[in-house]
């Protein structure tokens, strides 16, 4: 799954646009090795993203396993999220009517 996600990011033009638009502003204008600086910044960004998103992925996997082991909790999760969405819809409708 990791390699599928990495390939998806490599093929995603939005990621390339982000790196081209965002990272160069952190490289000094007269830098000798601007390309190397951009590569280092991109690598730092990737490592930091992995450090943040990795635990989130493991937590989501653990939560998924727990929910599959306790199907009744999933029913209550669906019911609760449905009530929340209905409440938000009512609030939105009332806001536009008033």
N, C-alpha and C positions, 0 to 999 in steps of 0.2 A: 504494500500500500504506500510505503514511503516513496519508492521509486516512481510509482504512478503519479503521486502528487508532485514530485520534483519534475517529472516530464511535463505534466500539465502546466506548471509554472514556467518552465522554459519555453513552451510553445505559446504561452499567453502574451499577446502583444501589450496588454495593459501593464504587465510587470516590467517589460522592457521600457515602456514610456515612463514609468515611475522612476526607474534607475537613471534614465537619461535626463529627466527633468529635475529630479530631487538631489541626487548625489553630487553632481558637479559643483553645486554652490558651496560645498564643504572642502573643495580642493583650492589651494592658493593659486591665484592667476599665473604666477611665475614659477610654478613647481616644475622641477626637472623631470620627474617621473609621474606625470599626471595620470597616465593609464594604470600604473601600479597603485597609485593612491586610490583611484576609483575601484580597482579590484579589491584592495584591502577594505575599503568602506563597504562594498557589496558583500564581502565575506563576513565582516563584522555584523552587518545587518542580518545575514542568513543565520549566523550562530545565535544571535540574540533572539531571533524569531523562533528558532528551534528550542531554545531554553524556555521560552514562554509558552509556545504552542504544544510542545512535547508533553508536559504535565497535564495540560488541558485534554489532550488526546487520550492519555492513560486514564484520567479521571472519567472521561466520557465512556471509555470502554468498561471501566469498573461499574459505573452507574447503569450502563446497558445490561451488563451481566446480572446485576442485582434486580433490575426491573423484569428481566426475563424469568428470574427465579421466583419473583413475587408478582404474578399477573394481576392480582386484585389491586395492587398499588398502581399499576398502569391504568386500570379502569378509572381509579380516582384521579389520577393525573389528567386523563382525558376530560373527565367531567369538570374538574377545576379549571382547566385551561379554556374549556367551552364557556363556562360561566364568566370568566375574565373577559373573553372576546365579546360575548354578548353585552357585558357591562360597558366595555369600551365603545361598542357600536351605539348603544343607547346614549352614552355621553356625547358622542360625536353628533348623533341625530338631534339631540336636544340643544346642543350648542349652535347648530345651524338654524334651528327653528326659532330660537330666542334671540 
